[in-house]
């Protein structure tokens, strides 16, 4: 059975600290910190200002902040990432924008 993803909708503006264990998709605006062992998706119209610790990050929108991922970071077409990345696996699609440094270990 596939786990259901939790979604913060486009009309949501949230500020604070998010902690979760499974899957979360942010489609709205978020400012703060995000900490999870699960998967985080940031939708194409989302605007996030946060330092992120996650298992997997899939970025389609805008993220300003540093990212530490234990498994993978995937930067999709038209996304924007301003911050440093630390991950053993980095996928960068053509058309994505990344300003920062990357450490793969």
N, CA, C and O atoms as a GROMACS GRO file, in nm:
protein
  420
    1UNK      N    1   0.083  -0.119   0.000
    1UNK     CA    2   0.000   0.000   0.000
    1UNK      C    3   0.088   0.125   0.000
    1UNK      O    4   0.180   0.136   0.081
    2UNK      N    5   0.061   0.218  -0.089
    2UNK     CA    6   0.139   0.340  -0.102
    2UNK      C    7   0.097   0.440   0.005
    2UNK      O    8  -0.022   0.456   0.034
    3UNK      N    9   0.197   0.507   0.064
    3UNK     CA   10   0.168   0.606   0.166
    3UNK      C   11   0.112   0.732   0.102
    3UNK      O   12   0.154   0.772  -0.006
    4UNK      N   13   0.017   0.795   0.171
    4UNK     CA   14  -0.044   0.917   0.121
    4UNK      C   15   0.044   1.037   0.155
    4UNK      O   16   0.100   1.045   0.264
    5UNK      N   17   0.054   1.128   0.062
    5UNK     CA   18   0.134   1.248   0.077
    5UNK      C   19   0.049   1.358   0.140
    5UNK      O   20  -0.066   1.378   0.101
    6UNK      N   21   0.106   1.430   0.236
    6UNK     CA   22   0.041   1.547   0.296
    6UNK      C   23   0.076   1.668   0.210
    6UNK      O   24   0.190   1.681   0.164
    7UNK      N   25  -0.022   1.757   0.189
    7UNK     CA   26  -0.001   1.872   0.102
    7UNK      C   27  -0.035   2.001   0.176
    7UNK      O   28  -0.141   2.012   0.238
    8UNK      N   29   0.056   2.099   0.169
    8UNK     CA   30   0.025   2.235   0.211
    8UNK      C   31  -0.013   2.310   0.084
    8UNK      O   32   0.072   2.335  -0.001
    9UNK      N   33  -0.141   2.344   0.070
    9UNK     CA   34  -0.195   2.400  -0.053
    9UNK      C   35  -0.141   2.536  -0.090
    9UNK      O   36  -0.073   2.602  -0.011
   10UNK      N   37  -0.171   2.578  -0.213
   10UNK     CA   38  -0.121   2.705  -0.268
   10UNK      C   39  -0.168   2.826  -0.188
   10UNK      O   40  -0.100   2.928  -0.188
   11UNK      N   41  -0.282   2.815  -0.121
   11UNK     CA   42  -0.335   2.929  -0.046
   11UNK      C   43  -0.281   2.938   0.097
   11UNK      O   44  -0.321   3.026   0.172
   12UNK      N   45  -0.191   2.848   0.134
   12UNK     CA   46  -0.139   2.845   0.271
   12UNK      C   47  -0.007   2.921   0.280
   12UNK      O   48   0.084   2.902   0.199
   13UNK      N   49   0.001   3.007   0.382
   13UNK     CA   50   0.125   3.076   0.418
   13UNK      C   51   0.156   3.030   0.560
   13UNK      O   52   0.079   3.056   0.652
   14UNK      N   53   0.270   2.962   0.576
   14UNK     CA   54   0.303   2.901   0.704
   14UNK      C   55   0.442   2.945   0.746
   14UNK      O   56   0.533   2.954   0.665
   15UNK      N   57   0.456   2.971   0.876
   15UNK     CA   58   0.585   3.013   0.930
   15UNK      C   59   0.609   2.930   1.056
   15UNK      O   60   0.522   2.918   1.141
   16UNK      N   61   0.733   2.873   1.066
   16UNK     CA   62   0.765   2.797   1.186
   16UNK      C   63   0.859   2.682   1.157
   16UNK      O   64   0.945   2.690   1.069
   17UNK      N   65   0.841   2.575   1.233
   17UNK     CA   66   0.926   2.456   1.222
   17UNK      C   67   0.839   2.337   1.184
   17UNK      O   68   0.744   2.304   1.254
   18UNK      N   69   0.873   2.273   1.073
   18UNK     CA   70   0.801   2.153   1.029
   18UNK      C   71   0.886   2.030   1.058
   18UNK      O   72   1.004   2.025   1.021
   19UNK      N   73   0.827   1.932   1.124
   19UNK     CA   74   0.892   1.803   1.146
   19UNK      C   75   0.791   1.695   1.109
   19UNK      O   76   0.676   1.699   1.152
   20UNK      N   77   0.836   1.599   1.028
   20UNK     CA   78   0.748   1.490   0.986
   20UNK      C   79   0.832   1.370   0.947
   20UNK      O   80   0.954   1.382   0.932
   21UNK      N   81   0.767   1.254   0.931
   21UNK     CA   82   0.840   1.130   0.903
   21UNK      C   83   0.813   1.072   0.764
   21UNK      O   84   0.892   0.991   0.716
   22UNK      N   85   0.705   1.111   0.700
   22UNK     CA   86   0.668   1.046   0.574
   22UNK      C   87   0.693   1.136   0.454
   22UNK      O   88   0.809   1.164   0.420
   23UNK      N   89   0.586   1.183   0.388
   23UNK     CA   90   0.597   1.264   0.267
   23UNK      C   91   0.520   1.394   0.284
   23UNK      O   92   0.409   1.394   0.337
   24UNK      N   93   0.578   1.504   0.237
   24UNK     CA   94   0.511   1.634   0.241
   24UNK      C   95   0.535   1.705   0.110
   24UNK      O   96   0.646   1.703   0.056
   25UNK      N   97   0.430   1.768   0.058
   25UNK     CA   98   0.442   1.852  -0.062
   25UNK      C   99   0.398   1.992  -0.023
   25UNK      O  100   0.288   2.012   0.028
   26UNK      N  101   0.485   2.090  -0.046
   26UNK     CA  102   0.454   2.229  -0.020
   26UNK      C  103   0.421   2.296  -0.152
   26UNK      O  104   0.503   2.300  -0.244
   27UNK      N  105   0.298   2.348  -0.162
   27UNK     CA  106   0.256   2.421  -0.282
   27UNK      C  107   0.237   2.569  -0.253
   27UNK      O  108   0.220   2.649  -0.345
   28UNK      N  109   0.241   2.606  -0.125
   28UNK     CA  110   0.220   2.745  -0.086
   28UNK      C  111   0.350   2.812  -0.047
   28UNK      O  112   0.453   2.792  -0.110
   29UNK      N  113   0.342   2.894   0.060
   29UNK     CA  114   0.459   2.967   0.108
   29UNK      C  115   0.495   2.918   0.248
   29UNK      O  116   0.408   2.898   0.333
   30UNK      N  117   0.624   2.900   0.269
   30UNK     CA  118   0.672   2.854   0.400
   30UNK      C  119   0.801   2.927   0.434
   30UNK      O  120   0.886   2.948   0.348
   31UNK      N  121   0.814   2.966   0.563
   31UNK     CA  122   0.936   3.028   0.611
   31UNK      C  123   0.968   2.968   0.746
   31UNK      O  124   0.882   2.965   0.835
   32UNK      N  125   1.091   2.918   0.763
   32UNK     CA  126   1.131   2.858   0.890
   32UNK      C  127   1.234   2.749   0.871
   32UNK      O  128   1.334   2.768   0.803
   33UNK      N  129   1.209   2.632   0.934
   33UNK     CA  130   1.298   2.516   0.920
   33UNK      C  131   1.214   2.392   0.892
   33UNK      O  132   1.099   2.380   0.935
   34UNK      N  133   1.275   2.299   0.818
   34UNK     CA  134   1.209   2.173   0.785
   34UNK      C  135   1.305   2.060   0.819
   34UNK      O  136   1.420   2.060   0.776
   35UNK      N  137   1.255   1.963   0.898
   35UNK     CA  138   1.338   1.850   0.938
   35UNK      C  139   1.256   1.722   0.923
   35UNK      O  140   1.150   1.707   0.983
   36UNK      N  141   1.308   1.630   0.840
   36UNK     CA  142   1.238   1.504   0.817
   36UNK      C  143   1.335   1.396   0.772
   36UNK      O  144   1.438   1.425   0.711
   37UNK      N  145   1.302   1.274   0.800
   37UNK     CA  146   1.373   1.160   0.743
   37UNK      C  147   1.302   1.111   0.619
   37UNK      O  148   1.350   1.023   0.548
   38UNK      N  149   1.184   1.171   0.592
   38UNK     CA  150   1.102   1.133   0.477
   38UNK      C  151   1.138   1.212   0.353
   38UNK      O  152   1.252   1.254   0.334
   39UNK      N  153   1.037   1.231   0.269
   39UNK     CA  154   1.055   1.298   0.140
   39UNK      C  155   0.984   1.432   0.140
   39UNK      O  156   0.873   1.445   0.193
   40UNK      N  157   1.048   1.533   0.081
   40UNK     CA  158   0.991   1.666   0.070
   40UNK      C  159   0.986   1.705  -0.077
   40UNK      O  160   1.086   1.697  -0.148
   41UNK      N  161   0.867   1.749  -0.121
   41UNK     CA  162   0.850   1.803  -0.256
   41UNK      C  163   0.806   1.948  -0.242
   41UNK      O  164   0.720   1.981  -0.162
   42UNK      N  165   0.867   2.034  -0.322
   42UNK     CA  166   0.830   2.175  -0.324
   42UNK      C  167   0.778   2.204  -0.464
   42UNK      O  168   0.852   2.198  -0.562
   43UNK      N  169   0.646   2.235  -0.472
   43UNK     CA  170   0.578   2.250  -0.600
   43UNK      C  171   0.622   2.371  -0.680
   43UNK      O  172   0.692   2.459  -0.629
   44UNK      N  173   0.582   2.375  -0.805
   44UNK     CA  174   0.630   2.475  -0.900
   44UNK      C  175   0.590   2.618  -0.865
   44UNK      O  176   0.657   2.712  -0.907
   45UNK      N  177   0.482   2.637  -0.789
   45UNK     CA  178   0.440   2.771  -0.751
   45UNK      C  179   0.472   2.803  -0.605
   45UNK      O  180   0.431   2.907  -0.554
   46UNK      N  181   0.543   2.714  -0.539
   46UNK     CA  182   0.578   2.732  -0.398
   46UNK      C  183   0.697   2.825  -0.381
   46UNK      O  184   0.785   2.833  -0.467
   47UNK      N  185   0.698   2.895  -0.268
   47UNK     CA  186   0.808   2.982  -0.229
   47UNK      C  187   0.846   2.944  -0.086
   47UNK      O  188   0.768   2.963   0.007
   48UNK      N  189   0.967   2.890  -0.069
   48UNK     CA  190   1.011   2.842   0.061
   48UNK      C  191   1.141   2.911   0.100
   48UNK      O  192   1.235   2.918   0.020
   49UNK      N  193   1.145   2.962   0.223
   49UNK     CA  194   1.268   3.015   0.283
   49UNK      C  195   1.294   2.931   0.406
   49UNK      O  196   1.232   2.953   0.511
   50UNK      N  197   1.385   2.835   0.395
   50UNK     CA  198   1.407   2.743   0.506
   50UNK      C  199   1.538   2.668   0.490
   50UNK      O  200   1.582   2.641   0.378
   51UNK      N  201   1.599   2.635   0.602
   51UNK     CA  202   1.704   2.535   0.602
   51UNK      C  203   1.634   2.400   0.612
   51UNK      O  204   1.545   2.381   0.694
   52UNK      N  205   1.677   2.306   0.527
   52UNK     CA  206   1.605   2.180   0.512
   52UNK      C  207   1.698   2.063   0.542
   52UNK      O  208   1.810   2.057   0.491
   53UNK      N  209   1.650   1.970   0.624
   53UNK     CA  210   1.713   1.840   0.643
   53UNK      C  211   1.609   1.737   0.605
   53UNK      O  212   1.499   1.735   0.661
   54UNK      N  213   1.643   1.651   0.508
   54UNK     CA  214   1.545   1.558   0.454
   54UNK      C  215   1.612   1.432   0.402
   54UNK      O  216   1.735   1.427   0.391
   55UNK      N  217   1.532   1.333   0.370
   55UNK     CA  218   1.584   1.216   0.302
   55UNK      C  219   1.600   1.246   0.154
   55UNK      O  220   1.709   1.232   0.098
   56UNK      N  221   1.489   1.288   0.091
   56UNK     CA  222   1.486   1.322  -0.051
   56UNK      C  223   1.418   1.458  -0.067
   56UNK      O  224   1.314   1.483  -0.006
   57UNK      N  225   1.477   1.544  -0.149
   57UNK     CA  226   1.415   1.672  -0.184
   57UNK      C  227   1.392   1.675  -0.334
   57UNK      O  228   1.484   1.652  -0.412
   58UNK      N  229   1.268   1.703  -0.374
   58UNK     CA  230   1.234   1.728  -0.514
   58UNK      C  231   1.188   1.872  -0.522
   58UNK      O  232   1.084   1.908  -0.466
   59UNK      N  233   1.265   1.955  -0.591
   59UNK     CA  234   1.236   2.098  -0.598
   59UNK      C  235   1.188   2.136  -0.737
   59UNK      O  236   1.258   2.116  -0.836
   60UNK      N  237   1.068   2.192  -0.742
   60UNK     CA  238   1.011   2.243  -0.866
   60UNK      C  239   0.991   2.394  -0.861
   60UNK      O  240   0.985   2.460  -0.965
   61UNK      N  241   0.982   2.450  -0.739
   61UNK     CA  242   0.957   2.593  -0.721
   61UNK      C  243   1.082   2.666  -0.676
   61UNK      O  244   1.191   2.642  -0.728
   62UNK      N  245   1.066   2.757  -0.577
   62UNK     CA  246   1.177   2.837  -0.527
   62UNK      C  247   1.210   2.799  -0.383
   62UNK      O  248   1.121   2.787  -0.299
   63UNK      N  249   1.338   2.781  -0.357
   63UNK     CA  250   1.387   2.752  -0.222
   63UNK      C  251   1.508   2.839  -0.195
   63UNK      O  252   1.604   2.839  -0.272
   64UNK      N  253   1.504   2.911  -0.084
   64UNK     CA  254   1.618   2.987  -0.036
   64UNK      C  255   1.655   2.928   0.099
   64UNK      O  256   1.578   2.936   0.195
   65UNK      N  257   1.772   2.868   0.107
   65UNK     CA  258   1.817   2.805   0.231
   65UNK      C  259   1.909   2.689   0.199
   65UNK      O  260   1.920   2.645   0.084
   66UNK      N  261   1.975   2.639   0.302
   66UNK     CA  262   2.068   2.528   0.286
   66UNK      C  263   1.994   2.395   0.297
   66UNK      O  264   1.896   2.382   0.371
   67UNK      N  265   2.043   2.296   0.222
   67UNK     CA  266   1.978   2.165   0.217
   67UNK      C  267   2.078   2.057   0.254
   67UNK      O  268   2.189   2.052   0.202
   68UNK      N  269   2.037   1.969   0.346
   68UNK     CA  270   2.111   1.848   0.377
   68UNK      C  271   2.016   1.732   0.349
   68UNK      O  272   1.912   1.720   0.414
   69UNK      N  273   2.050   1.647   0.253
   69UNK     CA  274   1.966   1.533   0.217
   69UNK      C  275   2.045   1.404   0.234
   69UNK      O  276   2.160   1.396   0.190
   70UNK      N  277   1.986   1.306   0.298
   70UNK     CA  278   2.057   1.180   0.322
   70UNK      C  279   2.057   1.088   0.201
   70UNK      O  280   2.142   1.000   0.190
   71UNK      N  281   1.960   1.109   0.106
   71UNK     CA  282   1.952   1.020  -0.009
   71UNK      C  283   1.968   1.093  -0.143
   71UNK      O  284   2.050   1.052  -0.225
   72UNK      N  285   1.889   1.201  -0.167
   72UNK     CA  286   1.893   1.261  -0.301
   72UNK      C  287   1.832   1.401  -0.301
   72UNK      O  288   1.739   1.430  -0.225
   73UNK      N  289   1.886   1.487  -0.387
   73UNK     CA  290   1.827   1.617  -0.419
   73UNK      C  291   1.803   1.619  -0.569
   73UNK      O  292   1.894   1.592  -0.648
   74UNK      N  293   1.680   1.651  -0.608
   74UNK     CA  294   1.643   1.658  -0.748
   74UNK      C  295   1.594   1.798  -0.780
   74UNK      O  296   1.491   1.842  -0.729
   75UNK      N  297   1.669   1.869  -0.865
   75UNK     CA  298   1.633   2.004  -0.907
   75UNK      C  299   1.566   1.995  -1.044
   75UNK      O  300   1.630   1.961  -1.143
   76UNK      N  301   1.438   2.025  -1.047
   76UNK     CA  302   1.359   2.010  -1.168
   76UNK      C  303   1.362   2.138  -1.253
   76UNK      O  304   1.396   2.246  -1.204
   77UNK      N  305   1.324   2.123  -1.379
   77UNK     CA  306   1.321   2.232  -1.475
   77UNK      C  307   1.245   2.351  -1.416
   77UNK      O  308   1.137   2.335  -1.358
   78UNK      N  309   1.301   2.470  -1.431
   78UNK     CA  310   1.244   2.598  -1.389
   78UNK      C  311   1.248   2.624  -1.239
   78UNK      O  312   1.196   2.726  -1.194
   79UNK      N  313   1.309   2.537  -1.159
   79UNK     CA  314   1.320   2.564  -1.015
   79UNK      C  315   1.434   2.662  -0.990
   79UNK      O  316   1.518   2.685  -1.077
   80UNK      N  317   1.435   2.720  -0.869
   80UNK     CA  318   1.542   2.809  -0.827
   80UNK      C  319   1.583   2.769  -0.685
   80UNK      O  320   1.500   2.764  -0.595
   81UNK      N  321   1.712   2.742  -0.668
   81UNK     CA  322   1.766   2.711  -0.536
   81UNK      C  323   1.879   2.807  -0.506
   81UNK      O  324   1.976   2.816  -0.582
   82UNK      N  325   1.866   2.881  -0.395
   82UNK     CA  326   1.972   2.970  -0.348
   82UNK      C  327   2.015   2.919  -0.212
   82UNK      O  328   1.947   2.941  -0.112
   83UNK      N  329   2.128   2.849  -0.209
   83UNK     CA  330   2.179   2.792  -0.085
   83UNK      C  331   2.272   2.677  -0.114
   83UNK      O  332   2.289   2.637  -0.229
   84UNK      N  333   2.333   2.626  -0.011
   84UNK     CA  334   2.429   2.517  -0.025
   84UNK      C  335   2.358   2.382  -0.012
   84UNK      O  336   2.258   2.370   0.059
   85UNK      N  337   2.411   2.283  -0.081
   85UNK     CA  338   2.352   2.149  -0.082
   85UNK      C  339   2.457   2.048  -0.035
   85UNK      O  340   2.573   2.053  -0.076
   86UNK      N  341   2.413   1.957   0.051
   86UNK     CA  342   2.495   1.844   0.091
   86UNK      C  343   2.411   1.718   0.073
   86UNK      O  344   2.309   1.699   0.140
   87UNK      N  345   2.453   1.632  -0.020
   87UNK     CA  346   2.376   1.513  -0.055
   87UNK      C  347   2.465   1.413  -0.128
   87UNK      O  348   2.555   1.454  -0.201
   88UNK      N  349   2.442   1.283  -0.110
   88UNK     CA  350   2.521   1.185  -0.185
   88UNK      C  351   2.480   1.175  -0.332
   88UNK      O  352   2.555   1.120  -0.412
   89UNK      N  353   2.361   1.229  -0.368
   89UNK     CA  354   2.311   1.219  -0.505
   89UNK      C  355   2.243   1.350  -0.541
   89UNK      O  356   2.153   1.395  -0.470
   90UNK      N  357   2.286   1.412  -0.652
   90UNK     CA  358   2.228   1.538  -0.698
   90UNK      C  359   2.188   1.523  -0.844
   90UNK      O  360   2.270   1.486  -0.929
   91UNK      N  361   2.062   1.552  -0.871
   91UNK     CA  362   2.009   1.548  -1.008
   91UNK      C  363   1.967   1.690  -1.046
   91UNK      O  364   1.887   1.752  -0.975
   92UNK      N  365   2.021   1.742  -1.156
   92UNK     CA  366   1.992   1.878  -1.199
   92UNK      C  367   1.940   1.875  -1.342
   92UNK      O  368   2.014   1.842  -1.435
   93UNK      N  369   1.812   1.908  -1.359
   93UNK     CA  370   1.753   1.912  -1.493
   93UNK      C  371   1.791   2.042  -1.563
   93UNK      O  372   1.810   2.145  -1.499
   94UNK      N  373   1.801   2.036  -1.694
   94UNK     CA  374   1.825   2.155  -1.774
   94UNK      C  375   1.714   2.256  -1.750
   94UNK      O  376   1.596   2.221  -1.751
   95UNK      N  377   1.752   2.382  -1.730
   95UNK     CA  378   1.654   2.486  -1.705
   95UNK      C  379   1.640   2.522  -1.558
   95UNK      O  380   1.576   2.622  -1.525
   96UNK      N  381   1.698   2.442  -1.470
   96UNK     CA  382   1.695   2.475  -1.327
   96UNK      C  383   1.804   2.576  -1.296
   96UNK      O  384   1.902   2.587  -1.369
   97UNK      N  385   1.786   2.650  -1.184
   97UNK     CA  386   1.884   2.750  -1.144
   97UNK      C  387   1.931   2.719  -1.003
   97UNK      O  388   1.850   2.704  -0.912
   98UNK      N  389   2.064   2.710  -0.986
   98UNK     CA  390   2.123   2.675  -0.857
   98UNK      C  391   2.236   2.772  -0.828
   98UNK      O  392   2.334   2.778  -0.902
   99UNK      N  393   2.222   2.847  -0.719
   99UNK     CA  394   2.326   2.940  -0.675
   99UNK      C  395   2.370   2.894  -0.538
   99UNK      O  396   2.294   2.906  -0.441
  100UNK      N  397   2.492   2.843  -0.528
  100UNK     CA  398   2.544   2.793  -0.402
  100UNK      C  399   2.652   2.691  -0.428
  100UNK      O  400   2.702   2.678  -0.540
  101UNK      N  401   2.688   2.618  -0.325
  101UNK     CA  402   2.789   2.514  -0.341
  101UNK      C  403   2.727   2.378  -0.310
  101UNK      O  404   2.621   2.369  -0.248
  102UNK      N  405   2.795   2.274  -0.355
  102UNK     CA  406   2.746   2.138  -0.335
  102UNK      C  407   2.858   2.051  -0.281
  102UNK      O  408   2.970   2.053  -0.333
  103UNK      N  409   2.827   1.975  -0.177
  103UNK     CA  410   2.918   1.877  -0.122
  103UNK      C  411   2.851   1.741  -0.130
  103UNK      O  412   2.745   1.719  -0.072
  104UNK      N  413   2.914   1.650  -0.203
  104UNK     CA  414   2.860   1.515  -0.218
  104UNK      C  415   2.950   1.420  -0.143
  104UNK      O  416   3.066   1.400  -0.177
  105UNK      N  417   2.892   1.360  -0.036
  105UNK     CA  418   2.970   1.264   0.044
  105UNK      C  419   2.888   1.146   0.084
  105UNK      O  420   2.938   1.056   0.151
   0.00000   0.00000   0.00000
